[in-house]
Amino acid sequence: MRVENRIEIAAPIARVWELTLDAEAWPAFTPTITSIEWLSEPPVKVGSTARIKQAAQPDRVWTVTALETESCFAWATRAMGVTMTGSHHLAASETGTTNTLTVDIEGLLAPLIGLLLRRPIRNAIAAENAGFKAAAEIPPESANRARS
């Protein structure tokens, strides 16, 4: 089962990629994520792990499974007898960057999980993508002042 959300972001791909890799900052602009803690030493690479806490869910450890600079970031976790893979696919567009978030669920219980969770997952990744858009479209000088 795959759930996907695509959004156009009026920011250069380098800016969106920077936000994608700065996962520990995601709780500041994505309403579905409470905390992310990298368990591996930097830099982020395939095999790196992070503990993620999302609202109304137990902490889960996610492992980076794909990393292509300014193109793709993916990580996966196992839960409820399935493997969930969350991916960020970036592509340059006429207006800046097309950011596509996907969640793939595979395993014996994937059809059942899909029936139960497709809508909440769709809503969650749409909210996350809207957060990426808002954060990326803030002019860098404004973002730096906001952090000070």
N, C-alpha and C positions, 0 to 999 in steps of 0.2 A: 504494500500500500504506500502510495506517495501523496503527500500534501505539499502544495507549492504556493508561494506568494512572490510576486514580482513587482518591483517599484522603480520608478525613475528618480534618481537623486541628482540635483543640480550641484554637483561637486565633482572634482577630478577623481579618477579611479584611485590615485595614490592616497587621497584623504579617506575614502571609504575603506580601503585596505588597511590603513593605519588603525581605524576604529575596529575593524574586524579582528585584528591581532591583539588589540588592547582589551581582551576579554574581561579582565578584572574591573574595567571601567563600565562594562555593560549595565550593571544595576543602576547607574546614574541616568541612563536614557532608555532602558527597556523595562517596561512595567512588569514583565513576567519573571524576571530573574532577580532573586534576592541577594545572592552572592556567588562569586566565582573565585576560587583559590587555585592557582597553579601549583601542582605537586612536584613538577619537574623543573629543573634549572633552565633559565633562558639560554639560547633563544628557543622560541616555539618551533617544533619540528615534528615530523611523523613519529609517533610513539610517545609524545609528550602527554601528560595526564593533568586533569583539573577536576576539582570537586565543585559541583554546581548544586546550588540550592534554588529551587523554583517554588513559587507559592503553592501551597497545598500538596507538596510532593516531598518525599524523603530526599536527602542528599544522594547524589549519584556521582560516580567517577566516570568521566568521559575521556576517551583516548583519541588523539589526533590520528586520522587515517589517511588524509590527503592534504597536501599543502603545495600550491602552485602560486608563486608570487603574483599578486594583483589579479588573480584569476579564480582560485578555488581554495576554500578552507573547509574541511569536514572532520567531524569527530563522531564517535559512536559509544554507546553504552548498552548494557544488557539489563533488562528489567521485565518482570512478568513473563518470562519465557520467550521473549523476543529481543532482537537487536534493533535499536533505534539509531539511525544515523542522521545527524543534522548537518546540512551543508550550506555554505555561502558561495554563490557563483557570481562573480563580478564581470561585467563587460563594458567597455567604453561605448558611449552612445552620443548622439548629436547634442544632447543636453547635459552630458556629464557621465553618469554611470547607471547602468541597469544592475540592480541588486536583486538576485533571486535567492530566496531562502527555501530550502526543502527539508522535509522530514520523511525519511523512508523507514518503514517498519517491516521487518522480515522475521519469519519464524512460524512455527505451527499455529500460534495463537494470533497471528497478524490479522486475519479476517475479522475475528471477534474484537480485537483491540481497535481495529479500524471502524467498526460499527459504533463502538462506544466513544471513541476519542477523536474521530475525524474533525468534527466541528470545533471542539475546544483547541485542538492543535492548529487548525486553520486560523482561528481567532488569535491564538498566541503568536504565531509567526507573522501575522499581519501587523499586530501591535509592535512586535520587535522590529519589523522592517520600517514601520512609521517612525520608531525611535531612532533607527540608524539614519533615516532621511533627515529628521530634525537636527540631530547632532552633527551630521556631515555638512549641512547647509549653513550652519553658524559660521560667520567669517572667523578665520583663525585668531585674529586679534581680539574679537569678542569672547571667544572660547577661553583664551589665555587670561583675560580679565576676570571672567567668571570663576576660574579656578583659584585666583589669588585671594 
